[in-house]
Amino acid sequence: MNNKRISDTTPQDLAQAWGEIKAKKPLVHHITNSVAVALQANICLAVGASPLMSRYPDEAEELARLAQGLLVNLGTPSTAALETVTRAMTEIDALNARGERTRYSLLDPVGYGASAFRVSSTDSLLARHKFSVIKGNAGEISLMAKLGGATRGVDAESSGDVKRAVITTAQKYNCVVCATGEVDYISDGQSAAAVRGGSSLLIYLSGSGCALGTVILSAVAACENAALGALTGLVAMGIASERASLEAPHSGTFAPRLVDAFFTLSANDFLKSSGRWEVLAQ
């Protein structure tokens, strides 16, 4: 499925991609924020992957060689974390350039636009390194594409032209781009889709977007296809969050129910998922 594009993806493809997570148990190195670290680790385990959480620079290269995926989340940036990211991504770029087993990477530019430091840090990483997936909220991705959008802290305040933003950003950085919101958008640079569904409680769970990055990268690393894995992750969050909210009347009980929902989510749950996404005309 290495050549699978968004435009020709089927529910059967998503089902296969999801099943491969538990079959392959990819190791996902997280350089992530201190707010969401426990939720991300637990959801990583729930979907069948293996989490490794480290922001320590001196083991960055070794972990880059060991893991199948690297998740970079800039929610609580620090000098040490950014050094770890740089060293890990430099190693991954070199490994991928040599044609060895591909290592996949996801950048979550949390709070892009909230400060000059976050903007410059993200732009610098993207100028120097090749990420497989960029995942942000609608405001962050629209700002990155210079197509409107605004953020308030780490949350989206307005979205801009999200469809154009994901396509523009995907083409600029030659990767898959996801923008989350009331409707999620995804592009591989050649095609784009709108993904619908999900629980309204997600916006009340700190780190839910970060956890989505974990789900996406787990699927990408397992199926070895960025477009298919990212779409699978978006659809998975929709299904799992809806199920979790059925047993969670409020935000405090939603988080453990969401972990449970991912733990029980099976490949068969994707076979009737075709109505959850729509391929968009360019």
For each residue, the residues with C-beta under 8 A, 3 or more apart:
1: 4 13 16 17 223 224 225 228
2: 224 225
3: 225
4: 1 8 9 13 225 227 228
5: 8 9 188 190 191 227
6: 9 186 187 188 190 191 192 193 227 231 279
7: 190 191 193 279
8: 4 5
9: 4 5 6 13 14 227 228 231
10: 13 14 274
11: 14 15 270 271 272 273 274
12: 15 16 271
13: 1 4 9 10 16 17 228
14: 9 10 11 17 18 228 231 232 235 270 273
15: 11 12 18 19 267 268 269 270 271
16: 1 12 13 19 20 223 267
17: 1 13 14 20 21 219 222 223 225 228 229 232
18: 14 15 21 219 232 236 265 266 267 269 270
19: 15 16 22 23 266 267
20: 16 17 23 24 219 222 223
21: 17 18 24 25 26 47 48 49 218 219 222
22: 19 25 47 48
23: 19 20 222
24: 20 21 68 221 222
25: 21 22 48 49 50
26: 21 49 50 67 68 69 218 221 222
27: 49 50 52 66 67 68 69
28: 44 49 50 51 52 67 68 69 70 71 214 217 218 221
29: 52 54 63 64 66 67 69 70 71 88
30: 37 40 41 44 51 52 53 54 71 73 214
31: 54 55 70 71 72 73 81 84 85 88
32: 36 37 40 53 55 71 72 73 75 108 210
33: 36 37 73 74 75 76 110 207 210
34: 37 76
35: 75 76 206 207 210
36: 32 33 39 40 73 75 206 207 210 211
37: 30 32 33 34 40 41 53
38: 41 42
39: 36 42 43 205 207 208 210 211 255 259
40: 30 32 36 37 43 44 51 53 71 207 210 211 213 214
41: 30 37 38 44 45 51 53
42: 38 39 45 46 259
43: 39 40 46 47 211 214 215 258 259 262
44: 28 30 40 41 47 49 50 51 214 218
45: 41 42 48 49 50 51
46: 42 43 259 260 262 263
47: 21 22 43 44 214 215 218 219 236 262 263 265
48: 21 22 25 45 218
49: 21 25 26 27 28 44 45 69 214 218 221 222
50: 25 26 27 28 44 45
51: 28 30 40 41 44 45 214
52: 27 28 29 30 63 67
53: 30 32 37 40 41
54: 29 30 31 59 60 63 84
55: 31 32 78 80 81 84
56: 59 60 80 84
57: 60 80 83 84 87
58:
59: 54 56 62 63
60: 54 56 57 63 64 83 84 85 87 88 91
61: 64 65 87 88 90 91
62: 59 65 66
63: 29 52 54 59 60 66 67 88
64: 29 60 61 67 70 87 88 89 91 92 95 103
65: 61 62 91 95
66: 27 29 62 63
67: 26 27 28 29 52 63 64 70 103
68: 24 26 27 28 101 103 104 221 222
69: 26 27 28 29 49 103 104 105 106 217 218 220 221
70: 28 29 31 64 67 88 89 92 103 104 105 106 217
71: 28 29 30 31 32 40 105 106 108 213 214 217
72: 31 32 85 89 105 106 107 108 125 131
73: 30 31 32 33 36 108 110 210 213
74: 33 77 107 108 109 110 111 112 118 121 122
75: 32 33 35 36 108 110 111 154 210
76: 33 34 35 81
77: 74 81 82 117 118 121
78: 55 81 82
79: 82 83
80: 55 56 57 83 84
81: 31 55 76 77 78 84 85
82: 77 78 79 85 86 121
83: 57 60 79 80 86 87
84: 31 54 55 56 57 60 80 81 87 88
85: 31 60 72 81 82 88 89 125
86: 82 83 89 90 125 128 129
87: 57 60 61 64 83 84 90 91
88: 29 31 60 61 63 64 70 84 85 91 92
89: 64 70 72 85 86 92 93 105 125 128 129 131
90: 61 86 87 93 94 129
91: 60 61 64 65 87 88 94 95
92: 64 70 88 89 95 96 103 105 129
93: 89 90 96 97 129 130
94: 90 91 97 98
95: 64 65 91 92 98 100 101 103
96: 92 93 99 100 102 103 130
97: 93 94
98: 94 95
99: 96
100: 95 96
101: 68 95
102: 96 224
103: 64 67 68 69 70 92 95 96
104: 68 69 70 132 133 217 220 221 224 226 229
105: 69 70 71 72 89 92 129 130 131 132 133 217
106: 69 70 71 72 131 132 133 134 135 213 216 217 220
107: 72 74 122 125 126 131 133 134 135
108: 32 71 72 73 74 75 134 135 136 209 210 213
109: 74 112 118 122 134 136 140 144
110: 33 73 74 75 118 136 140 154 209 210
111: 74 75 114 115 118 140 151 153 154
112: 74 109 118 119 122 136 140 143 144 151
113: 118 119 139 140 143 149 150 151
114: 111 118 151 152 153 154
115: 111 118 119
116: 119 120
117: 77 120 121
118: 74 77 109 110 111 112 113 114 115 121 122
119: 112 113 115 116 122 123
120: 116 117 123 124
121: 74 77 82 117 118 124 125
122: 74 107 109 112 118 119 125 126 144
123: 119 120 126 127
124: 120 121 127 128
125: 72 85 86 89 107 121 122 128 129 131
126: 107 122 123 129 131 134 173
127: 123 124
128: 86 89 124 125
129: 86 89 90 92 93 105 125 126
130: 93 96 105 173 174 175
131: 72 89 105 106 107 125 126 134 173 175
132: 104 105 106 175 176 220 226
133: 104 105 106 107 175 176 177 178 216 217 220 226 229 230
134: 106 107 108 109 126 131 141 144 169 170 173 175 176 177 178
135: 106 107 108 177 178 180 209 212 213 216 230
136: 108 109 110 112 139 140 141 144 178 179 180
137: 140 141 151 155 156 179 180 181 209
138: 141 142 149 156 159 160 162 165 179 180 181 185
139: 113 136 142 143 149 150 151 155 156 157 158 159 160
140: 109 110 111 112 113 136 137 143 144 149 151 156 179
141: 134 136 137 138 144 145 149 162 165 166 169 177 178 179 185
142: 138 139 145 147 148 149 159 160 161 162 165 179
143: 112 113 139 140 146 148 149 150 151 160
144: 109 112 122 134 136 140 141 165 169
145: 141 142 160 164 165 166 168 169 172
146: 143
147: 142 160 161 164 165 168
148: 142 143 158 159 160 161
149: 113 138 139 140 141 142 143 156 158 159 160 162 165
150: 113 139 143 156 157 158 160
151: 111 112 113 114 137 139 140 143 154 155 156 157
152: 114 155 156 157
153: 111 114
154: 75 110 111 114 151
155: 137 139 151 152
156: 137 138 139 140 149 150 151 152 159 181
157: 139 150 151 152
158: 139 148 149 150
159: 138 139 142 148 149 156 162 179 181
160: 138 139 142 143 145 147 148 149 150 165
161: 142 147 148 164 165
162: 138 141 142 149 159 165 166 179 181 183 185
163: 166 167 185 192 194 280
164: 145 147 161 167 168
165: 138 141 142 144 145 147 149 160 161 162 168 169 177 179 185
166: 141 145 162 163 169 170 177 178 179 185 186 187 192
167: 163 164 170 171 177 187 189 192 282
168: 145 147 164 165 171 172
169: 134 141 144 145 165 166 172 173 177 187
170: 134 166 167 173 174 175 176 177 187 188 189
171: 167 168 174 189
172: 145 168 169
173: 126 130 131 134 169 170 177
174: 130 170 171 189
175: 130 131 132 133 134 170 189 226
176: 132 133 134 170 186 187 188 189 226 227 230
177: 133 134 135 141 165 166 167 169 170 173 186 187
178: 133 134 135 136 141 166 184 185 186 216 230 234
179: 136 137 138 140 141 142 159 162 165 166 184 185 186
180: 135 136 137 138 184 209 212 234
181: 137 138 156 159 162 184 185
182:
183: 162 194 195 196
184: 178 179 180 181 194 195 196 198 234
185: 138 141 162 163 165 166 178 179 181 192 193 194 195
186: 6 166 176 177 178 179 192 193 195 227 230 231 234
187: 6 166 167 169 170 176 177 190 191 192 193
188: 5 6 170 176 191 192 226 227
189: 167 170 171 174 175 176
190: 5 6 7 187
191: 5 6 7 187 188 279 280 282
192: 6 163 166 167 185 186 187 188 279 280 282
193: 6 7 185 186 187 231 277 278 279 280
194: 163 183 184 185 277 278 280
195: 183 184 185 186 231 234 235 238 276 277
196: 183 184 238 276 277 278
197: 235 238 239 242 276
198: 184 202 237 238 241 242
199: 202 241 242 244 245 254
200: 203 245
201: 204 205 241 244 245 248 250 251 254
202: 198 199 205 208 237 241
203: 200 208
204: 201 251 254
205: 39 201 202 208 251 254 255 258
206: 35 36
207: 33 35 36 39 40 210 211
208: 39 202 203 205 211 212 241 258
209: 108 110 135 137 180 212 213
210: 32 33 35 36 39 40 73 75 108 110 207 213 214
211: 36 39 40 43 207 208 214 215 237 258
212: 135 180 208 209 215 216 233 234 237
213: 40 71 73 106 108 135 209 210 216 217
214: 28 30 40 43 44 47 49 51 71 210 211 217 218
215: 43 47 211 212 218 219 233 236 237 262
216: 106 133 135 178 212 213 219 220 229 230 232 233 234
217: 28 69 70 71 104 105 106 133 213 214 220 221 229 233
218: 21 26 28 44 47 48 49 69 214 215 221 222 229 233
219: 17 18 20 21 47 215 216 222 223 228 229 230 232 233 236
220: 69 104 106 132 133 216 217 223 224 225 226 228 229 230 233
221: 24 26 28 49 68 69 104 217 218 224 229
222: 17 20 21 23 24 26 49 68 218 219 229
223: 1 16 17 20 219 220 228 229 232
224: 1 2 102 104 220 221
225: 1 2 3 4 17 220 228 229
226: 104 132 133 175 176 188 220 229 230
227: 4 5 6 9 176 186 188 230 231
228: 1 4 9 13 14 17 219 220 223 225 231 232
229: 17 104 133 216 217 218 219 220 221 222 223 225 226 232 233
230: 133 135 176 178 186 216 219 220 226 227 233 234
231: 6 9 14 186 193 195 227 228 234 235 277
232: 14 17 18 216 219 223 228 229 235 236 270
233: 212 215 216 217 218 219 220 229 230 236 237
234: 178 180 184 186 195 212 216 230 231 237 238 277
235: 14 195 197 231 232 238 239 270 273 276 277
236: 18 47 215 219 232 233 239 240 262 265 270
237: 198 202 211 212 215 233 234 240 241
238: 195 196 197 198 234 235 241 242 276
239: 197 235 236 242 243 261 265 269 270 273 276
240: 236 237 243 244 258 261 262 265
241: 198 199 201 202 208 237 238 244 245 258 261
242: 197 198 199 238 239 245 246
243: 239 240 246 247 257 261
244: 199 201 240 241 247 248 254 257 258 260 261
245: 199 200 201 241 242 248 254 257
246: 242 243
247: 243 244 253 257
248: 201 244 245 251 253 254 257 258
249: 253
250: 201 253 254
251: 201 204 205 248 254 255
252: 255
253: 247 248 249 250 256 257
254: 199 201 204 205 244 245 248 250 251 257 258
255: 39 205 251 252 258 259
256: 253 259 260
257: 243 244 245 247 248 253 254 260 261
258: 43 205 208 211 240 241 244 248 254 255 261 262
259: 39 42 43 46 255 256 262 263
260: 46 244 256 257 263 264
261: 239 240 241 243 244 257 258 264 265
262: 43 46 47 215 236 240 258 259 265
263: 46 47 259 260
264: 260 261
265: 18 47 236 239 240 261 262 269
266: 18 19 269
267: 15 16 18 19 270 271
268: 15 271
269: 15 18 239 265 266 272 273
270: 11 14 15 18 232 235 236 239 267 273
271: 11 12 15 267 268
272: 11 269 275
273: 11 14 235 239 269 270 276 277
274: 10 11 277
275: 272
276: 195 196 197 235 238 239 273
277: 193 194 195 196 231 234 235 273 274
278: 193 194 196
279: 6 7 191 192 193
280: 163 191 192 193 194
281:
282: 167 191 192
